[in-house]
Amino acid sequence: MDKKVFGGDKKLPMKSLLAKFERKLIDTNVSKFPKWIEGYHLTLLTVVWSLCLLLFGYLAKNNIHWLWLSSLMVFMQWFTDSFDGALGRTRDTGIPKWGYYMDHFLDYVFICSVLIGYTFLLDGQNKLIVCLLIPVFGCFLVSSYLAFGATNEFKITFLGAGPTEIRIYIILLNVFLIIFGIAWIEKILPFILAISIIVMCIVVFRTQKYIWNMDMTEKITRDNKHTE
């Protein structure tokens, strides 16, 4: 029985504002890593960045300026996450199936750490809203992984935004929280939750429609063969 070629390490072309710049940056610098650093080292560093996010989020409850270090962790996770797969492919030392599993499992751990870090700054209903954002954001990841299982096409950009843009939004949010305090974010958190749910529904609707059309096309092909 023929086995499908694994495509989890080959993402569809990124369709986001920074995709071309990011690709060029990675391709230019991936060969500069020391030989003793492997792609899986970079993947596993997400554990460190996630733990630090929890620590700095907790410390930010008493001193909001700890969010500067939270932003640094977001940047470091972008750096290691961007170069881990590229390093393995460049040296032909990659472990794509393990990389797919661990990289994206740790992506979920990371986004949970980001959101849990914010809960330390909030109380009552606002803390609950941020907790509700965890499964909403998780739905984007689950949709992407299930769609890959159904289509063998791995897409990680949605509505013109990808992981890099999301990280930039997080860093900008931290900057605004440091400068203006947390009172303003408390007022708009319900809207953030509502918009996130709406966008998630749009992404899921479009994804299932795409997969439905694939199934219908294959079904028509099968029916035509049966009638020949």
C-alpha positions in Angstrom: 0.0 0.0 0.0 1.4 3.4 -1.0 2.1 5.8 1.8 1.4 9.5 1.5 4.4 11.7 1.5 4.5 13.6 4.8 3.9 17.3 4.2 3.9 18.7 7.7 7.3 20.3 7.3 6.2 22.0 4.0 3.8 24.8 4.8 1.7 26.4 2.1 3.1 29.7 0.9 2.7 32.3 3.6 0.2 35.0 2.7 0.8 37.7 5.2 2.3 41.2 5.3 5.7 40.1 6.5 6.0 36.7 4.9 8.4 37.7 2.1 10.7 39.7 4.4 10.7 36.9 7.0 11.5 34.2 4.4 14.4 36.3 3.1 15.7 36.9 6.6 15.6 33.2 7.5 17.2 32.0 4.2 20.0 34.6 4.6 20.9 33.7 8.2 20.1 30.0 8.7 23.7 29.0 7.6 25.2 31.2 10.4 24.2 28.9 13.3 27.0 27.0 15.0 27.3 23.3 14.1 26.5 22.2 17.6 23.1 23.8 17.5 20.4 21.5 15.9 16.9 22.4 14.9 15.4 20.3 17.8 17.4 22.4 20.3 15.6 25.5 19.0 12.2 23.7 19.1 12.6 22.7 22.7 13.6 26.2 23.8 9.9 27.1 23.5 9.5 25.4 26.9 12.0 27.9 28.4 10.3 30.9 26.8 6.8 29.7 28.0 8.0 29.2 31.6 9.6 32.6 31.6 6.3 34.1 30.2 4.4 32.7 33.2 7.1 34.0 35.6 7.2 37.5 34.1 3.4 37.7 33.9 3.2 36.9 37.6 5.8 39.5 38.4 4.1 42.1 36.3 1.2 42.1 38.7 3.3 44.2 41.0 5.5 45.9 38.5 4.1 46.2 34.9 7.6 46.8 33.5 8.2 43.0 33.7 6.2 42.9 30.5 9.3 44.2 28.7 10.8 40.8 29.4 7.6 39.1 28.4 7.9 40.8 25.0 11.5 39.6 24.8 10.3 36.0 25.3 7.8 36.5 22.5 10.6 37.7 20.3 12.9 34.8 21.3 10.1 32.3 20.5 9.7 33.8 17.1 13.4 33.5 16.5 13.7 29.9 17.6 10.4 28.9 16.0 11.4 30.5 12.7 14.8 28.8 12.4 14.2 25.3 13.8 12.8 23.7 10.7 14.9 25.8 8.3 18.1 24.6 10.1 17.1 21.0 9.7 16.2 21.3 6.1 19.4 23.3 5.2 21.7 20.7 6.8 19.4 17.7 5.8 19.4 16.7 9.5 15.8 17.5 10.2 13.4 15.1 11.9 10.2 16.4 10.2 7.6 14.2 11.9 8.9 14.8 15.4 9.4 18.4 14.5 5.8 18.7 13.3 4.5 17.2 16.5 6.6 19.0 19.0 6.8 22.3 17.3 3.0 22.7 17.1 2.3 21.1 20.4 4.7 23.7 22.0 3.1 26.5 19.9 -0.1 25.7 21.9 1.8 25.6 25.1 3.3 29.0 24.2 0.0 30.7 23.4 -1.5 29.4 26.6 1.5 30.8 28.5 1.0 34.2 26.9 -2.7 34.3 27.9 -2.2 32.9 31.4 0.5 35.5 31.9 -2.1 38.2 31.3 -4.6 36.7 33.8 -2.2 37.6 36.6 -2.9 41.3 35.8 -6.7 41.0 35.9 -9.4 40.1 38.3 -13.0 38.8 38.2 -14.8 38.8 34.8 -11.7 40.1 33.0 -9.6 37.2 34.1 -12.4 34.8 33.0 -12.5 36.5 29.5 -8.8 35.9 29.0 -9.2 32.3 30.1 -12.0 31.9 27.5 -9.6 33.2 24.8 -7.4 30.1 25.4 -9.9 27.6 23.8 -10.8 30.2 21.1 -7.1 30.6 20.1 -6.7 26.8 20.4 -9.5 26.4 17.8 -7.3 28.1 15.2 -4.5 25.6 15.9 -6.8 22.6 15.9 -8.4 23.8 12.6 -5.0 24.1 11.0 -3.9 20.6 12.2 -7.1 18.9 11.2 -7.2 20.6 7.8 -3.6 19.3 7.3 -4.8 15.7 8.1 -7.7 16.1 5.6 -5.8 17.7 2.8 -2.1 17.2 3.4 -1.8 20.9 2.9 -0.4 22.8 5.9 -1.7 26.4 6.2 -0.8 28.6 9.1 -1.9 32.1 7.9 -5.5 33.2 8.2 -7.1 36.3 6.8 -3.8 37.8 5.9 -2.2 37.3 9.3 0.3 34.6 10.4 2.3 33.7 13.6 4.7 36.5 13.1 2.0 39.1 12.9 0.3 37.7 16.0 3.6 37.9 17.9 3.9 41.6 16.9 0.4 42.2 18.1 1.3 40.7 21.5 4.5 42.8 21.8 2.5 46.0 20.9 -0.1 45.1 23.4 2.6 44.8 26.1 4.0 48.2 25.1 0.5 49.8 25.4 -0.1 48.1 28.8 3.2 49.4 30.1 2.6 52.9 28.9 -1.1 53.3 29.5 -1.9 50.8 32.3 -4.5 48.0 32.2 -7.7 50.0 32.7 -8.2 50.5 28.9 -7.8 46.8 28.1 -10.4 45.8 30.6 -13.0 47.9 28.8 -12.4 46.3 25.4 -11.7 42.7 26.5 -15.3 41.6 25.7 -15.0 43.0 22.2 -11.6 41.2 21.8 -13.3 37.9 22.8 -16.3 38.6 20.4 -14.1 39.5 17.5 -11.8 36.5 18.1 -14.8 34.1 18.1 -16.2 35.7 14.9 -12.8 35.4 13.1 -12.5 31.8 14.3 -16.0 31.0 12.9 -15.0 32.6 9.5 -11.8 30.6 9.3 -13.6 27.3 10.2 -16.4 28.0 7.7 -13.9 28.7 4.9 -11.8 25.7 5.8 -14.7 23.2 5.9 -16.0 24.7 2.6 -12.6 24.1 1.0 -12.5 20.5 2.2 -16.1 19.9 1.2 -15.3 21.0 -2.3 -12.3 18.7 -2.4 -14.5 15.8 -1.4 -17.2 16.7 -3.9 -14.6 16.9 -6.7 -13.2 13.5 -5.8 -16.8 12.1 -5.5 -17.6 13.3 -9.0 -14.4 11.7 -10.3 -15.3 8.4 -8.7 -18.9 8.5 -10.1 -17.6 9.3 -13.6 -15.3 6.2 -13.4 -18.2 4.0 -12.3 -20.3 5.1 -15.2 -17.6 4.5 -17.8 
